[in-house]
Amino acid sequence: MNNPSPDSIELADRLNAGCQCVSLDRDGLEAELERVSPGFHAEVMAGRPHLFSSSVAFVSAEHVQRMARLVAAVERVVALPAYREHVLAWAPSSARHRCAAPGVFLGYDFHLGNTGPQLIEINTNAGGGLLNALLARAQKACCEDVEALLPGDLGSDTAEHLFLDMFRAEWRAFAAAKVGAGDTVKRIAIVDEAPLTQYLYPEFVLFQRLFERAGIEAVICDPQALAFRDGALWYGGHGGSRIDLVYNRLTDFALEAPANAALREAWLTDAALITPHPQAHALYADKRNLVALCDDALLVSWGVDAETRATLANKIPRTELVLPAHADDLWARRKQLFFKPAAGYGSKAAYRGDKITRRVFDEVLAGNYIAQALVPPSSRTLKVGEAPVELKLDLRNYVYNGHVQLVAARLWQGQTTNFRTPGGGFAPVLTVPSLQGQT
């Protein structure tokens, strides 16, 4: 098999640095949002001026393929009983309850380092998939000579259909293991704490409309609006509606908070399908799992083949536990490290080692943290106002059951990913094809 020409990587880099065109069709985006309901565009943009970038990001086909190979390698390891036993040993008790459904919307987040894509972390309730699907349709050609395609295995299908089929597949897996569950899901609750206040609340509305168009009732609610009684999960109190499936957007991954008691009981008794669920988070998104995936001797002991181990070693920055016994060594190497809480999300309480103070470092030592070899993100230069501005770029692979559905970018400035940067936000990814064989 021939390898793609490295020229496609170089061309993607040149386009990210030099193509400053505005590709976002703002009228088209407004039309897409207004199809949801009149005034929805204004609702989305109010307080979210930097949700969507005005342009695209360019990624070589080789890098897209490398990310997919890493996803496949991780999936092979996660399937091993020895791996599951290892990571579930430090997981909360709720994560040990098994579910036949794998869980929706894994997010594999990458930086493009000097050696290609490097996996920074895996998330289990990765937001933005449906927003990015909509954003990709609201683009116009910015350069006639750019021939690129949206990556991910979309084919002739749309991302919306892929996402809807994903929820249906979740239900089929769950129902096959539960007597009397029924062949089709009838009612879904999209659940987050105080959903109206969430930054990505507009995406909840998009999912609600997606489900309703497919003939599935859907509500958006706080977990405290749910009740567990008579062996079922209910919305709306006595005389309310029985919930079959919960699309879980909570960041209480183990469902331990008192406000989530009904969800926890439904999860532990299989009264409803909770997705993504506590076990999915424990298997994929606990940052300590990256330590195991970087431990070649441990992988060998589990029988992981050499090709899979090489893929993991080449594409996951070295990750280690932060232990008080290693304090002096970690402090001495801090400028080459990034510190993250094991159960963290959204860059909360995460610190670049070259920016960390001794006081914060002492807090990290006392917490449950990992240290990861620092891989600076690549960049995308865009014109903001009249001046070119260099923005940082990371790539999110939306994955279900080992299958990459969509790849999107986030552009920002600052120490960690954010939606506060003028010119930044979600951006569609255009794949620069291999140039091998072309003149």
C-alpha positions in Angstrom: 0.0 0.0 0.0 1.4 3.4 -1.0 1.6 6.1 1.7 -0.1 9.4 1.0 2.4 12.1 -0.1 3.6 14.3 2.7 2.9 17.2 0.4 -0.7 17.1 1.5 0.4 17.7 5.1 2.5 20.7 3.9 -0.3 22.0 1.8 -2.7 21.8 4.8 -0.2 23.8 6.9 0.2 26.4 4.2 -3.6 26.8 3.8 -4.0 27.1 7.6 -1.4 29.9 7.6 -2.3 31.6 4.3 -6.0 31.2 3.5 -7.7 33.9 5.5 -10.9 34.0 3.5 -14.3 34.1 5.2 -16.1 30.9 4.2 -19.0 31.1 6.7 -22.2 32.0 4.9 -23.9 33.9 7.7 -27.2 34.2 5.8 -27.1 30.5 5.2 -26.4 29.9 8.9 -29.3 32.1 9.9 -31.6 30.3 7.5 -30.5 26.9 8.9 -31.2 28.1 12.5 -34.5 29.8 11.6 -35.7 26.5 10.3 -35.7 25.2 13.9 -38.1 28.0 15.0 -38.6 31.7 14.3 -36.1 33.8 16.3 -33.8 30.8 17.0 -30.8 32.4 15.3 -31.0 35.4 17.6 -31.4 33.1 20.6 -28.3 31.1 19.6 -26.1 34.0 19.0 -27.2 36.0 22.1 -24.3 35.7 24.5 -22.5 33.3 22.1 -20.7 35.7 19.7 -17.7 33.3 19.4 -19.5 30.0 19.1 -18.8 29.7 15.3 -15.6 30.7 13.6 -15.9 32.6 10.3 -13.7 30.1 8.4 -12.6 26.5 8.1 -9.6 24.5 9.2 -7.5 22.4 6.9 -6.3 18.9 7.7 -4.4 16.5 5.5 -6.0 13.2 4.6 -3.0 11.4 6.1 -3.7 13.0 9.5 -7.4 12.2 9.3 -6.4 8.6 8.7 -3.9 8.5 11.5 -6.5 9.8 14.0 -8.9 7.0 12.8 -6.1 4.4 13.3 -5.6 5.6 16.9 -9.3 5.4 17.6 -9.3 1.8 16.3 -6.3 1.0 18.4 -7.9 2.3 21.6 -11.0 0.4 20.9 -9.0 -2.9 20.6 -7.5 -2.3 24.0 -10.8 -1.3 25.7 -12.4 -4.5 24.5 -9.9 -6.6 26.5 -11.2 -8.0 29.9 -7.8 -7.2 31.5 -8.0 -3.5 30.5 -11.5 -3.2 31.8 -10.6 -4.9 35.1 -7.6 -2.5 35.4 -9.5 0.8 34.9 -12.7 -0.2 36.7 -10.6 -0.9 39.8 -10.3 2.9 40.3 -13.7 3.8 39.0 -16.7 4.7 41.1 -19.1 1.9 42.0 -21.8 3.1 39.6 -19.4 2.5 36.7 -19.2 -1.2 37.4 -22.8 -1.7 36.3 -22.7 -3.1 32.8 -24.7 -1.9 29.8 -25.0 -3.5 26.4 -25.0 0.0 24.8 -21.6 1.5 24.3 -22.6 5.1 24.8 -23.0 8.0 22.4 -20.7 10.8 21.4 -17.2 9.8 22.4 -14.9 12.8 21.6 -11.3 12.0 20.7 -9.4 15.3 21.0 -6.1 15.8 19.1 -3.4 18.4 18.7 -1.3 18.3 15.5 2.2 18.0 16.9 5.5 17.8 15.1 5.1 14.1 14.7 1.4 14.3 13.6 -1.8 14.0 15.5 -1.4 13.5 19.2 -4.4 12.4 21.4 -4.8 14.9 24.2 -7.9 13.3 25.8 -11.1 11.3 25.3 -14.4 12.7 26.5 -17.7 10.8 26.8 -20.3 13.6 26.4 -18.6 15.5 23.7 -20.7 18.5 22.8 -21.0 20.3 19.5 -21.6 17.4 17.0 -25.0 18.6 15.8 -23.9 22.2 15.8 -20.9 21.3 13.7 -23.1 19.3 11.3 -25.2 22.4 10.8 -22.2 24.7 10.5 -20.6 22.6 7.8 -23.7 23.2 5.6 -23.4 27.0 6.0 -20.1 27.3 4.2 -19.3 28.8 0.8 -16.2 28.2 -1.3 -13.6 30.6 -0.2 -10.9 29.7 -2.7 -11.5 28.1 -6.2 -8.3 26.0 -6.0 -9.1 24.4 -2.7 -10.6 20.9 -3.3 -11.5 19.4 0.1 -14.1 17.2 1.6 -15.6 17.1 5.1 -13.9 14.1 6.8 -15.6 11.3 8.7 -17.5 8.4 7.2 -20.4 10.5 5.9 -20.6 9.2 2.4 -23.9 10.1 0.9 -25.5 10.3 4.3 -25.8 13.4 6.6 -24.3 13.7 10.0 -27.8 14.2 11.4 -28.9 10.8 10.1 -25.7 9.2 11.5 -26.4 10.7 14.9 -30.0 9.6 14.8 -29.0 6.1 13.8 -26.5 6.1 16.7 -29.3 6.6 19.2 -31.4 3.9 17.6 -28.5 1.5 17.7 -28.0 2.3 21.4 -31.7 1.5 22.0 -31.5 -1.8 20.0 -28.4 -2.9 22.1 -30.1 -2.0 25.3 -33.5 -3.5 24.4 -31.9 -6.8 23.3 -30.7 -7.3 26.8 -33.9 -6.1 28.6 -37.1 -8.1 28.5 -40.1 -6.1 27.4 -38.1 -3.0 26.4 -39.8 -2.7 23.0 -38.3 -2.5 19.5 -38.3 1.3 19.2 -37.5 4.2 21.6 -40.6 6.3 22.2 -39.5 9.1 24.5 -36.2 10.7 25.2 -35.1 13.2 27.9 -32.2 15.5 27.1 -30.8 16.1 30.5 -28.4 18.6 32.0 -28.2 20.8 35.1 -30.2 24.0 34.5 -30.2 23.3 30.8 -31.4 26.8 29.8 -28.1 28.3 31.3 -25.8 25.9 29.5 -23.6 27.4 26.8 -24.5 24.6 24.3 -28.2 24.7 25.1 -29.0 25.5 21.5 -27.7 22.0 20.6 -30.2 20.5 23.0 -33.0 22.2 21.0 -31.5 20.9 17.8 -31.5 17.3 19.1 -35.1 17.7 20.4 -36.2 18.7 16.9 -34.1 15.9 15.3 -35.8 13.3 17.6 -39.3 14.8 17.0 -38.9 14.7 13.2 -38.2 11.0 13.6 -41.4 10.5 15.6 -39.7 10.3 19.0 -41.1 12.5 21.8 -38.3 14.5 23.4 -38.0 16.8 26.4 -35.2 19.0 27.7 -35.0 19.0 31.5 -32.9 19.3 34.6 -32.3 15.9 36.3 -34.5 17.0 39.3 -37.5 17.1 36.9 -37.2 13.3 36.7 -38.5 10.8 39.2 -37.9 7.1 39.7 -40.9 5.1 40.8 -42.6 1.8 40.1 -39.4 0.5 38.4 -39.4 3.3 35.8 -38.1 6.8 35.1 -40.7 9.5 34.8 -40.8 13.1 33.7 -43.4 15.5 35.0 -44.4 14.0 38.3 -47.4 11.7 38.9 -49.3 11.2 35.7 -46.3 12.3 33.7 -44.4 10.6 30.9 -42.3 7.5 31.1 -38.8 8.0 29.8 -37.1 5.3 27.7 -33.8 6.9 27.0 -31.8 9.7 28.6 -29.3 11.7 26.4 -27.0 12.5 29.3 -25.2 15.8 29.1 -24.3 16.0 32.8 -20.7 16.4 34.0 -21.5 14.3 37.1 -20.2 11.3 35.3 -20.8 8.8 38.1 -24.3 10.2 38.9 -23.3 10.7 42.5 -24.9 14.0 43.2 -28.1 13.9 45.2 -29.9 15.9 42.4 -29.1 12.9 40.1 -30.5 10.2 42.4 -33.4 9.3 40.0 -31.0 8.9 37.1 -28.6 6.8 39.2 -31.4 4.5 40.2 -32.7 4.1 36.7 -29.1 3.4 35.5 -28.4 0.8 38.2 -31.8 -1.0 37.6 -31.8 -0.7 33.8 -35.2 1.1 34.1 -34.1 3.4 31.3 -31.1 3.7 28.9 -28.7 6.3 30.1 -26.2 7.3 27.4 -23.4 8.2 27.7 -23.3 6.3 31.0 -20.9 6.0 34.0 -19.2 2.9 32.6 -18.4 4.5 29.3 -16.8 7.4 31.2 -14.7 5.0 33.3 -13.6 3.0 30.3 -12.6 5.9 28.1 -12.6 9.3 29.7 -10.9 9.0 33.1 -7.5 10.6 32.4 -5.7 7.9 34.3 -6.6 5.5 31.5 -4.0 7.3 29.3 -1.4 6.3 31.8 -2.3 2.6 31.1 -2.4 3.2 27.4 1.1 4.6 27.5 2.5 1.7 29.6 4.0 -0.7 27.0 4.9 -3.4 29.6 1.4 -3.4 30.9 0.0 -3.6 27.3 2.3 -6.6 26.6 1.1 -8.3 29.7 -2.5 -8.0 28.4 -1.5 -9.5 25.1 -1.8 -6.3 23.0 -0.2 -6.8 19.6 2.9 -4.9 18.5 1.2 -2.9 15.8 -1.5 -1.6 18.3 1.2 -0.8 20.9 3.2 1.1 18.3 0.1 3.1 17.3 -0.6 4.1 20.9 3.0 5.0 21.6 3.3 7.2 18.5 0.0 9.0 19.0 -0.5 9.4 22.8 1.8 11.9 24.6 3.5 10.2 27.5 1.2 10.4 30.5 1.9 9.7 34.2 0.2 9.9 37.5 1.0 12.9 39.7 2.3 11.5 42.9 3.6 13.4 45.9 6.7 11.1 46.0 7.6 12.4 42.5 7.1 16.1 43.4 10.7 17.3 42.9 11.0 15.5 39.6 7.6 16.8 38.3 8.5 20.4 39.4 11.8 20.2 37.6 10.1 19.0 34.4 7.0 21.1 34.7 7.7 23.3 31.6 7.4 20.2 29.4 4.1 19.0 31.1 0.4 19.7 31.1 -1.5 18.9 34.4 -5.1 17.6 34.3 -7.5 16.3 36.9 -8.3 12.6 36.3 -12.0 13.2 36.1 -11.8 16.7 34.5 -13.6 18.1 31.5 -13.7 21.2 29.5 -10.1 22.3 30.5 -11.4 23.0 34.0 -8.6 23.1 36.6 -6.0 22.1 33.9 -2.7 23.9 33.9 0.2 24.3 31.5 3.4 23.5 33.5 5.2 26.6 32.2 2.4 28.8 33.6 1.9 27.0 36.9 2.7 28.6 40.3 4.2 26.7 43.2 0.9 27.2 45.2 -1.2 25.7 42.4 1.4 22.9 41.9 1.0 22.0 45.6 -2.8 21.8 45.0 -2.2 19.6 42.0 -0.1 17.3 44.2 -2.9 17.0 46.7 -5.5 16.3 44.0 -6.1 13.4 41.7 -4.1 14.5 38.7 -2.2 13.2 35.7 0.8 14.9 33.9 1.0 14.7 30.1 3.9 15.6 27.9 3.1 19.0 26.5 2.1 19.0 22.8 1.4 22.6 21.7 -1.5 22.9 19.3 -1.0 23.8 15.7 -2.4 27.1 14.4 -4.8 28.7 12.0 -4.3 32.3 10.9 -7.5 34.3 10.2 -8.2 37.9 9.5 -10.1 39.4 12.5 -11.1 42.9 11.6 -8.4 44.1 9.3 -5.5 42.2 11.0 -4.3 38.6 10.6 -4.5 36.8 14.0 -3.0 33.4 14.8 -5.4 31.1 16.6 -4.7 27.8 18.2 -6.4 24.7 16.7 -7.4 21.4 18.0 -9.4 18.6 16.4 -12.3 16.6 17.8 -13.3 13.3 16.3 -16.9 12.4 17.1 -16.9 8.6 17.5 -19.5 5.9 18.0 -18.6 2.3 18.6 -15.2 2.8 17.1 -16.5 4.6 14.0 -15.5 8.2 13.3 -18.7 10.1 12.4 -17.4 13.6 12.0 -14.2 15.7 12.6 -14.4 19.3 13.6 -12.0 22.0 14.8 -12.0 24.4 17.7 -10.1 27.7 17.3 -9.1 29.8 20.3 -6.4 31.9 22.0 -5.3 31.4 25.6 -4.0 28.6 27.8 -6.9 26.2 27.3 -9.7 25.7 24.8 -12.5 28.3 25.1 -15.3 30.1 23.2 -14.2 33.6 24.2 -11.8 34.4 21.3 -12.8 36.8 18.5 -12.6 34.9 15.3 -12.5 31.6 17.2 -15.1 28.9 17.9 -16.2 25.7 16.1 -14.9 25.4 12.6 -15.6 22.8 9.9 -12.6 20.7 8.9 -11.8 20.3 5.2 -9.6 17.4 4.3 -6.7 18.1 1.9 -6.5 15.0 -0.3 -3.3 13.1 -1.0 -1.3 14.6 -3.8 0.4 11.3 -4.7 0.3 10.6 -8.4 -0.7 14.2 -9.2 1.5 16.6 -11.1 
